[in-house]
Amino acid sequence: NVAAAYALAAQYLGMRFVYLEAGSGAPEPLSPRLIKTVRSVLDVPLVVGGGIRNEEQARRVVESGADLVVTGTLAERDVGALGKVIAAVKDAGSRKKSRT
């Protein structure tokens, strides 16, 4: 996968994290498969953003391997939903942590 190769190159060049972004205001988040593939080659934190509009999408992104989630447009447009997304990310992250 090209995304995994680029992410690995970034890590080897000394980057301290990798950011995968679907784009500002993207209609959907990146696929879980892509996130899992990139996560599988990295030893640095993986940041994922773009297209994350609700708690289920955020949970899926974390469960797929994201260490950090970016929700810029959601924070601007629906502050009420942001609290639910934060709770979902914390929950998925704590479950992921307990499995390692």
WOPE-V420991 format. One record per pair of residues at least 24 apart in sequence whose ideal C-beta (glycine too) atoms are under 7 Angstrom apart, sorted by the first residue. I is the first residue (numbers start at 1). J is the second residue. D is the distance in Angstrom with one decimal. If there is no record, write none. Layout:
BEGIN
I,J,D  I,J,D
END
This chain:
BEGIN
1,37,4.9  3,34,6.0  3,37,7.0  3,38,5.5  4,37,5.0  4,38,5.0  4,41,4.9  7,38,4.8  7,41,6.4  7,42,5.8  8,41,4.8  8,42,6.9  11,42,5.8  11,43,6.5  11,44,5.2  15,44,6.7  16,44,5.9  17,44,5.3  17,45,4.3  17,47,5.7  18,42,6.1  18,44,6.2  18,46,5.5  18,47,6.9  19,47,4.3  19,49,7.0  20,46,6.8  20,48,5.0  21,49,4.8  21,50,4.6  22,50,2.9  22,51,4.3  23,50,4.9  24,50,6.7  24,72,6.6  24,73,6.3  25,73,5.0  26,50,4.1  26,51,3.6  27,51,6.1  29,57,5.1  29,61,5.7  32,60,5.7  32,64,4.0  35,61,6.4  35,64,3.8  35,65,5.0  35,66,6.1  36,64,5.1  36,65,5.4  39,65,2.9  54,81,6.4  54,85,6.9  55,84,4.4  55,85,5.2  55,87,6.9  55,88,3.6  58,85,4.6  58,88,4.9  58,89,5.2  59,88,4.4  59,92,4.6  62,89,5.6  62,92,3.8  62,93,5.5  62,96,6.5  63,92,5.4  63,96,6.8
END
